[in-house]
Protein backbone atom coordinates (compact mmCIF):
# COMPACT_ATOMS: atom_id res chain seq x y z
CA UNK A 1 0.00 0.00 0.00
CA UNK A 2 1.16 3.50 -0.77
CA UNK A 3 1.66 5.81 2.16
CA UNK A 4 -0.52 8.90 2.32
CA UNK A 5 1.33 12.14 1.68
CA UNK A 6 0.78 14.52 4.58
CA UNK A 7 2.49 17.58 5.90
CA UNK A 8 4.98 17.39 8.71
CA UNK A 9 4.29 19.76 11.59
CA UNK A 10 6.23 20.74 14.68
CA UNK A 11 4.58 18.00 16.74
CA UNK A 12 6.04 15.32 14.46
CA UNK A 13 9.73 16.07 15.07
CA UNK A 14 11.89 15.84 18.19
CA UNK A 15 12.00 19.05 20.19
CA UNK A 16 15.78 19.29 20.44
CA UNK A 17 16.31 18.88 16.70
CA UNK A 18 13.58 21.38 15.83
CA UNK A 19 14.82 23.98 18.33
CA UNK A 20 18.36 23.64 17.02
CA UNK A 21 17.22 24.08 13.39
CA UNK A 22 14.90 27.01 14.12
CA UNK A 23 17.56 28.74 16.23
CA UNK A 24 19.93 28.48 13.27
CA UNK A 25 17.20 29.92 11.03
CA UNK A 26 16.68 32.86 13.40
CA UNK A 27 20.42 33.44 13.62
CA UNK A 28 20.72 33.63 9.83
CA UNK A 29 17.64 35.85 9.56
CA UNK A 30 18.28 39.58 9.29
CA UNK A 31 14.92 40.37 10.95
CA UNK A 32 15.82 38.82 14.32
CA UNK A 33 18.43 40.83 16.22
CA UNK A 34 20.48 39.95 19.27
CA UNK A 35 19.88 42.56 22.02
CA UNK A 36 22.86 44.48 23.39
CA UNK A 37 22.20 43.22 26.92
CA UNK A 38 22.19 39.53 25.96
CA UNK A 39 25.79 38.93 27.06
CA UNK A 40 25.42 40.46 30.53
CA UNK A 41 22.09 39.29 31.98
CA UNK A 42 21.00 36.16 33.78
CA UNK A 43 17.95 34.29 32.52
CA UNK A 44 16.43 34.02 35.99
CA UNK A 45 16.95 35.17 39.56
CA UNK A 46 17.91 31.66 40.66
CA UNK A 47 20.80 31.44 38.19
CA UNK A 48 24.29 32.27 39.40
CA UNK A 49 25.83 33.10 36.02
CA UNK A 50 24.79 34.34 32.60
CA UNK A 51 24.46 31.68 29.86
CA UNK A 52 27.78 30.46 28.46
CA UNK A 53 26.83 29.93 24.83
CA UNK A 54 26.79 32.74 22.29
CA UNK A 55 23.58 31.41 20.71
CA UNK A 56 21.53 31.07 23.90
CA UNK A 57 19.15 33.88 22.91
CA UNK A 58 18.31 32.24 19.58
CA UNK A 59 17.82 28.87 21.28
CA UNK A 60 15.47 30.42 23.85
CA UNK A 61 13.55 32.18 21.05
CA UNK A 62 13.16 28.91 19.13
CA UNK A 63 12.00 27.16 22.28
CA UNK A 64 9.45 29.90 23.01
CA UNK A 65 8.17 29.77 19.41
CA UNK A 66 7.69 26.01 19.72
CA UNK A 67 5.88 26.40 23.05
CA UNK A 68 3.47 28.98 21.64
CA UNK A 69 2.89 26.79 18.57
CA UNK A 70 1.96 23.81 20.75
CA UNK A 71 -0.12 25.82 23.25
CA UNK A 72 -1.88 28.79 21.62
CA UNK A 73 -2.92 31.44 24.11
CA UNK A 74 0.10 30.95 26.38
CA UNK A 75 1.30 34.16 27.97
CA UNK A 76 4.46 35.56 29.49
CA UNK A 77 3.49 34.37 32.99
CA UNK A 78 3.11 30.75 31.92
CA UNK A 79 6.37 30.88 30.00
CA UNK A 80 8.07 32.32 33.11
CA UNK A 81 6.78 29.35 35.05
CA UNK A 82 7.97 26.89 32.40
CA UNK A 83 11.52 28.29 32.30
CA UNK A 84 11.65 28.75 36.09
CA UNK A 85 13.41 26.49 38.53
CA UNK A 86 14.67 25.88 42.04
CA UNK A 87 16.33 28.77 43.83
CA UNK A 88 19.05 27.10 45.89
CA UNK A 89 19.68 29.09 49.03
CA UNK A 90 22.59 27.25 50.61
CA UNK A 91 21.65 25.31 53.74
CA UNK A 92 18.08 26.60 53.65
CA UNK A 93 15.33 24.87 51.66
CA UNK A 94 14.91 25.45 47.96
CA UNK A 95 12.04 27.53 46.60
CA UNK A 96 10.63 27.78 43.10
CA UNK A 97 11.36 31.02 41.25
CA UNK A 98 10.09 32.17 37.89
CA UNK A 99 12.35 33.00 34.95
CA UNK A 100 13.09 36.53 33.81
CA UNK A 101 10.11 38.08 32.05
CA UNK A 102 12.26 40.62 30.19
CA UNK A 103 13.97 37.98 28.08
CA UNK A 104 10.67 36.27 27.25
CA UNK A 105 8.96 39.57 26.44
CA UNK A 106 11.77 40.74 24.15
CA UNK A 107 11.70 37.43 22.26
CA UNK A 108 7.92 37.60 21.82
CA UNK A 109 8.10 41.22 20.63
CA UNK A 110 10.72 40.35 18.02
CA UNK A 111 8.70 37.35 16.85
CA UNK A 112 5.65 39.64 16.58
CA UNK A 113 7.65 42.07 14.42
CA UNK A 114 8.60 39.12 12.19
CA UNK A 115 4.86 38.29 11.89
CA UNK A 116 5.42 34.85 13.46
CA UNK A 117 3.33 35.59 16.57
CA UNK A 118 0.31 37.75 17.33
CA UNK A 119 -1.44 38.88 20.49
CA UNK A 120 -4.84 37.48 21.34
CA UNK A 121 -7.61 39.79 22.53
CA UNK A 122 -8.15 37.54 25.54
CA UNK A 123 -4.46 37.71 26.44
CA UNK A 124 -1.53 35.55 25.50
CA UNK A 125 0.02 34.87 22.12
CA UNK A 126 -0.53 32.54 19.20
CA UNK A 127 1.30 31.69 16.00
CA UNK A 128 0.10 33.46 12.85
CA UNK A 129 -0.64 31.64 9.60
CA UNK A 130 2.66 32.85 8.13
CA UNK A 131 4.49 31.78 11.28
CA UNK A 132 2.87 28.35 11.21
CA UNK A 133 3.96 27.85 7.61
CA UNK A 134 7.49 28.91 8.53
CA UNK A 135 7.69 26.58 11.55
CA UNK A 136 6.16 23.66 9.65
CA UNK A 137 8.59 24.17 6.76
CA UNK A 138 11.54 23.96 9.14
CA UNK A 139 9.99 20.94 10.88
CA UNK A 140 9.65 19.27 7.47
CA UNK A 141 13.32 19.85 6.68
CA UNK A 142 14.29 18.41 10.09
CA UNK A 143 12.09 15.35 9.46
CA UNK A 144 13.61 14.83 6.01
CA UNK A 145 17.13 15.11 7.45
CA UNK A 146 16.25 12.55 10.14
CA UNK A 147 14.78 10.20 7.52
CA UNK A 148 17.92 10.54 5.39
CA UNK A 149 20.07 9.71 8.41
CA UNK A 150 17.95 6.61 9.10
CA UNK A 151 18.27 5.48 5.45
CA UNK A 152 22.04 5.96 5.51
CA UNK A 153 22.40 3.74 8.58
CA UNK A 154 20.58 0.81 6.93
C-alpha positions as CSV (number, residue, x, y, z in Angstrom):
1,X,0.0,0.0,0.0
2,X,1.2,3.5,-0.8
3,X,1.7,5.8,2.2
4,X,-0.5,8.9,2.3
5,X,1.3,12.1,1.7
6,X,0.8,14.5,4.6
7,X,2.5,17.6,5.9
8,X,5.0,17.4,8.7
9,X,4.3,19.8,11.6
10,X,6.2,20.7,14.7
11,X,4.6,18.0,16.7
12,X,6.0,15.3,14.5
13,X,9.7,16.1,15.1
14,X,11.9,15.8,18.2
15,X,12.0,19.0,20.2
16,X,15.8,19.3,20.4
17,X,16.3,18.9,16.7
18,X,13.6,21.4,15.8
19,X,14.8,24.0,18.3
20,X,18.4,23.6,17.0
21,X,17.2,24.1,13.4
22,X,14.9,27.0,14.1
23,X,17.6,28.7,16.2
24,X,19.9,28.5,13.3
25,X,17.2,29.9,11.0
26,X,16.7,32.9,13.4
27,X,20.4,33.4,13.6
28,X,20.7,33.6,9.8
29,X,17.6,35.9,9.6
30,X,18.3,39.6,9.3
31,X,14.9,40.4,10.9
32,X,15.8,38.8,14.3
33,X,18.4,40.8,16.2
34,X,20.5,40.0,19.3
35,X,19.9,42.6,22.0
36,X,22.9,44.5,23.4
37,X,22.2,43.2,26.9
38,X,22.2,39.5,26.0
39,X,25.8,38.9,27.1
40,X,25.4,40.5,30.5
41,X,22.1,39.3,32.0
42,X,21.0,36.2,33.8
43,X,18.0,34.3,32.5
44,X,16.4,34.0,36.0
45,X,17.0,35.2,39.6
46,X,17.9,31.7,40.7
47,X,20.8,31.4,38.2
48,X,24.3,32.3,39.4
49,X,25.8,33.1,36.0
50,X,24.8,34.3,32.6
51,X,24.5,31.7,29.9
52,X,27.8,30.5,28.5
53,X,26.8,29.9,24.8
54,X,26.8,32.7,22.3
55,X,23.6,31.4,20.7
56,X,21.5,31.1,23.9
57,X,19.1,33.9,22.9
58,X,18.3,32.2,19.6
59,X,17.8,28.9,21.3
60,X,15.5,30.4,23.8
61,X,13.6,32.2,21.1
62,X,13.2,28.9,19.1
63,X,12.0,27.2,22.3
64,X,9.4,29.9,23.0
65,X,8.2,29.8,19.4
66,X,7.7,26.0,19.7
67,X,5.9,26.4,23.1
68,X,3.5,29.0,21.6
69,X,2.9,26.8,18.6
70,X,2.0,23.8,20.8
71,X,-0.1,25.8,23.3
72,X,-1.9,28.8,21.6
73,X,-2.9,31.4,24.1
74,X,0.1,30.9,26.4
75,X,1.3,34.2,28.0
76,X,4.5,35.6,29.5
77,X,3.5,34.4,33.0
78,X,3.1,30.8,31.9
79,X,6.4,30.9,30.0
80,X,8.1,32.3,33.1
81,X,6.8,29.3,35.1
82,X,8.0,26.9,32.4
83,X,11.5,28.3,32.3
84,X,11.6,28.8,36.1
85,X,13.4,26.5,38.5
86,X,14.7,25.9,42.0
87,X,16.3,28.8,43.8
88,X,19.0,27.1,45.9
89,X,19.7,29.1,49.0
90,X,22.6,27.3,50.6
91,X,21.6,25.3,53.7
92,X,18.1,26.6,53.7
93,X,15.3,24.9,51.7
94,X,14.9,25.5,48.0
95,X,12.0,27.5,46.6
96,X,10.6,27.8,43.1
97,X,11.4,31.0,41.3
98,X,10.1,32.2,37.9
99,X,12.4,33.0,35.0
100,X,13.1,36.5,33.8
101,X,10.1,38.1,32.0
102,X,12.3,40.6,30.2
103,X,14.0,38.0,28.1
104,X,10.7,36.3,27.2
105,X,9.0,39.6,26.4
106,X,11.8,40.7,24.2
107,X,11.7,37.4,22.3
108,X,7.9,37.6,21.8
109,X,8.1,41.2,20.6
110,X,10.7,40.4,18.0
111,X,8.7,37.4,16.8
112,X,5.7,39.6,16.6
113,X,7.6,42.1,14.4
114,X,8.6,39.1,12.2
115,X,4.9,38.3,11.9
116,X,5.4,34.9,13.5
117,X,3.3,35.6,16.6
118,X,0.3,37.8,17.3
119,X,-1.4,38.9,20.5
120,X,-4.8,37.5,21.3
121,X,-7.6,39.8,22.5
122,X,-8.2,37.5,25.5
123,X,-4.5,37.7,26.4
124,X,-1.5,35.6,25.5
125,X,0.0,34.9,22.1
126,X,-0.5,32.5,19.2
127,X,1.3,31.7,16.0
128,X,0.1,33.5,12.8
129,X,-0.6,31.6,9.6
130,X,2.7,32.9,8.1
131,X,4.5,31.8,11.3
132,X,2.9,28.3,11.2
133,X,4.0,27.8,7.6
134,X,7.5,28.9,8.5
135,X,7.7,26.6,11.6
136,X,6.2,23.7,9.6
137,X,8.6,24.2,6.8
138,X,11.5,24.0,9.1
139,X,10.0,20.9,10.9
140,X,9.7,19.3,7.5
141,X,13.3,19.9,6.7
142,X,14.3,18.4,10.1
143,X,12.1,15.3,9.5
144,X,13.6,14.8,6.0
145,X,17.1,15.1,7.5
146,X,16.3,12.5,10.1
147,X,14.8,10.2,7.5
148,X,17.9,10.5,5.4
149,X,20.1,9.7,8.4
150,X,18.0,6.6,9.1
151,X,18.3,5.5,5.5
152,X,22.0,6.0,5.5
153,X,22.4,3.7,8.6
154,X,20.6,0.8,6.9
